[in-house]
């Protein structure tokens, strides 16, 4: 095992040197704040001292060097210690949680239980550990939580978060079956009509699911707005012409197996994804993160402006929201947490998203 000591102004700087010299498999064995320089005890400079190590395969010795690796009892303690260190590195290689100060373990566990992905969690916790040491380990639990929120805020600062912008006439929601597209569309429509006082209408292309048309017509009757049913691209063009006097037109699409690529082709045949349309991709938070990635991969062929996450109230694992935002650089427009129309929908901005994420 190769072990080396590093000193740097910040943990981030130290980690950069460690990765450059020891590689991505290097692990932190110990870290602490040290003070150097100064004059008569004053003006000392604070640094982070980190001891890092990386496992190196022991090459088979040549015949000339065999005596160095003899079974002499003098060397047995060294071999035993090296074996223990190697086993420790194997444990740490996939998850760095053992290197974090005890005061931060609960925060790491919370991110882990919320299913924040390993790479993102390690990045967040590395930054949090750096801040913790720079504050000389004197942070309260509330300060640690606030610092973690700031770290998340910085990581998503370049990503736009917004609801319906009203820059475009057509609002389209897409996604796989079972995520609550039609109910979410009704919530959005009610919000736009009741809060923003816009004239609205519906178009549905969901002629695949049994009773889907009746469900949307029920919502349309409650809101006292028209609904047009489209079976083809020609129907869609006729519906657009018929509803041209309305401020906002909401489009409901069919829920199909997201693994069927033909579904996306069918969608493109009926709906014209142009500059007049704002498209929201809906995920259910009860879905697996790996499935969310596959869903996005399928739908990324069409322009996706923002995400909507549904069923927030049905799970305590909300980390997939952060995973998807950071992986795609696409923000979150809305989060829903119940079946009530229009109450159980919440428009997101960056601060509100962090609040929902960190609850």
N, C-alpha and C positions, 0 to 999 in steps of 0.2 A: 504494500500500500504506500502511495506517495502522499505525504502530509506536508502542508506548507502554511505559514502564518502570513496574513495580509493586514495592512492598516490602510484605511481610507476615510475621507470625511463623512461618507454615508454608506449605509448597507448596500444601496444600489450600486455605488461605485466599486465597492469591494466585490460584489457578485459579478460585476463586469470583468474585473481582473481574474477572478477565479475561473470563470467560464472560458476566458481566453487562454489561460495557462493549463488548466486541468481538464477542460472539456465539460460537456453537458451532464456527464455522470458524476461530477464532483458533488460532495455533500458537506454541509456545515457540521463540524464536530463541536465547536464552541464559539461563542461570540460575546463580547463585552465592550463597554465604553472605557476608553483610556484617555489620559491627558498627557500631552507632550509639550516640551519647550517652556516658554515663560521666563520671567525674571523675578527673583525673590518671591517665588510662589504666586506671582500675578501673571495675567495674560496667557494662561495656558490654553492650548488648542485641543478641542475635543475631537477624538477620532473613534471609529469603530474598529476593534481588533477582532479578526475572524480567523479561526483555525479551520482549514478545509482539507479534505482528503479525497483521493480517488483510488479505486481498486485497480491494481495492475496484476495481470496474470504472471505468475512466477515462471520464467522460462526454465525448461529442463536443463540442468547443468551439464557442461561438457565433462569429459573424463578428467581433464586437468583440474576441474573445480569441484570434483565430487567430494573432497574432504571438507569443503565448506558446509555441505548439507548432510553431514554424517548424523547418525542417530545418537550422538553424544548428548548426555543429559543436560549439558550446559545450554544447548540450543532449544530444548523442548519447551520451556516457558515462552520463548519468542514465537515459536511456531503456533502454540496454543493461542497466544494473544492475537497473532495475525489472522488466524482462523475466525476468532470471535469478531474481530473488526470487519472481516469480509462478510460475515453473516449479517452484521448490523447494517452494512452498506446495502446489501440486498433488500433488507426491510425498508430502508429509507429511499431507495431509488424510485419507487413509484409514488410515494407520498411523504412530504417533508414535515408532517405534523409533529414528529418527535423532536424536531429542532426548535420549536416555538417555545417561548417562555410560558411558564405555567399559567400566568395571568391571561394569556391569549388563547389557550387551548379551547375554552368554551366557545369562543367566537369562531374558531376553525371548525369545531364540531357542528355549530349551527349552520355554517355555510355548507358543510358536508351533508347534513341531514336534509337541507333544502335542495340538494342535488345540483349545486353549482359545480361545473365540470372541474376536473382535477387541475388542468393547466391554469384556468382562470382563478381557481381558489388559491393555488400556490403563488400566483402573481399578487393577489390581494393581500395574502398573509405575509409575503416577503416585504411589501411596502408597509404594512401595519407593524411588523417587527422592527423595521428601521425607525419608524416614528416613535415606537415604544422606547427604544434605546436612546434616541435623541432627546427624549424627555426624561431620561435617567430613571426609567421604570416607576415614575411617580404618578401615572395616569389612573384615574378612577375608571370603573367599569363604564360609566356614562360617557366619559371622555374617549375611551377606546371605541365605543360604539359610534360616537360622533366622528371620530377619525376615520373609521372604516367607511362611513357614509361619504366622507369627503374623497376618499380614494376611489370609490365607485363613481362618484360625481365626475372626477377628473377623467376616468377611463371612458365615460360615455359623453363627454362634453362636446365632441365633434359630431354627434349623431342627432338629427332633428327628431323631436317628439311633437306630434300635433294630431288633433282630431280632424274632422271635416273642415277644409279650408274655405269652401264656397267659391273657390277659383274655377271649379269645374262643375258642369251641370249634372253629370252622371256619377253616382256612387255605386261601386260594384264590390260585392263581398264574395270571396272564393274560399274554398277549403274542402277537406274531405268530409265524408259522412259522419254524423254524430257529434259535430263540434258546436251545433246550435246556430247555424247560419241564419235561418229564417227568423228565429226569435231575436237574434242580435240585430238583424236588419230592421225589424219592427221597432226595437228600442231606439235605434238611430233615427228612424223616420219620425217617431213620436217626439224625440228630442228636438229635431230640426223644426217640426211644425209648431210644437207648443212653446218652446223656449225662444227660437229664432224667428218664429212667425213667417216661415217660408211656405209657399204652395208646393206640395209634393205629390208624387205619383209612384206607382210600382210597375216594374216589368219583371216577369219571372220566366226563366228558361228551364226551370226545374219540372220537366214533364216526365221525369224518370221515376221519382219517388211517389208512392201511393199517398194520396190525400195532401200532397205538398201544395197544390194549387188552392185547395179548399182552406188550408191553414193560412196562406197569405191573404186570401180573400176575406177571411175572418178579421185579420188585423186591418185590412183596407176598409172594411165596413165600420169598424170601431173608430177609425181615424177619419172616416168619410172622404176617402180619396180613391181615385181610379186605379185599376190594375189591368195590365195587358199581358196575355200569355203568348210566348213565342216558341215555335217549333223549329224554326229555320232562320237563316240570316235575313231572308226576305221579310219574315214576320218582324224581326228585330228592327229593320229599317222603317217598316210601316208604323211600328209602335213609337219609334222616336219622332216621326213626323206628327203622329196623333197627339203626342204629349209635349210638343215643342213650346207650348205656352207656360209650362210649369217651371218653377225655379229650380227644383232639385228632383231628379228621377232616381229611385233606388232599384238596383238590379239584383235579383235573387237567382243564384245558379244552383245546378243540381249537385248533390253530394254523392260522390262516387268513390270507389277504391282508389286511393292516392297512388297505388303502385301501377295502375293501369295508365300507361302513357296516352292511350287513345282518348281518355277523358279530356286531357288538355287540348288535343287536336280538335275534338268536338266543340270545346268551349271557344276556341279560336275561330271556328267556322261560323258560329252564331253571333258572337259578340265582337265588335270592332274596337280593339283596345287602342284608342287614339288619344289625342291631346285633350279631348273633352271629358275624359274619364279618370276618376280617382279610385284606385283599387286597394282594398284591405284584405290581407290574407289572415284567416282565422285559425288559431290553434286552441285546442282544449288542454288545460293544465293537468288534466288527468291522463294525458298521453305520455308516452315515453319520450325522452329527449332525442334518442336515436331516431324515432319515428318522425319527430318534428323536423329533423335535418333532412330526411328523405322527402317529406312533404314539401319543404321549401325548394329542394332540388328540382322537383317536378314542376312546381308553379313558377319558378324563377324565369321561365321562358317568357312569361308575360310581365309587364311592368307592375311591381309591387311597391306601393307608396308607404304603407305603414302596416304593422301587425295589430291584431286584436286577440287578446287572450281571454278565453271564457272559463267558467267553472272554477274561478278563484276560490270560492267558498267550499269546494269539494275536496281540497287537498291542502296540506301544509307545505308541500314541496313546490316552491315558486322559483327556484334557481334557474330553471330552464328558460325563463324570460330573459335573464341576463345573458345566458349562454347564446341564445339566438340573436339578441341585439348586437353583441360584440362580434359574433361570427359573421353576420351579414351587413353590419353597419346600417340597419333599418330600425327605426324607432317604433314605439308602441303608441297607437292612437287611443285605444280604449281597453279597459278591463271590465269584465262582467262578473257579478258574484250572486246571481240568483235568477229566478224566472219572471220576476215582476217587470212589466212594461209600463212606463219607461224607467222606473226607479233604479233598477239594479245594473246600471251601466255608468262607468266613471271615465270621463275624458282625462287623458294623460298629458302632462308636461314632464320635463326632466325631474323636477323635485317631487312631484306626486308619484312618479314611477318608482323612485328610490324609496319613498315611504311605503308603498305597497310591497316592494321587494324585500325590505328589511323588517317588516312586521314580525 
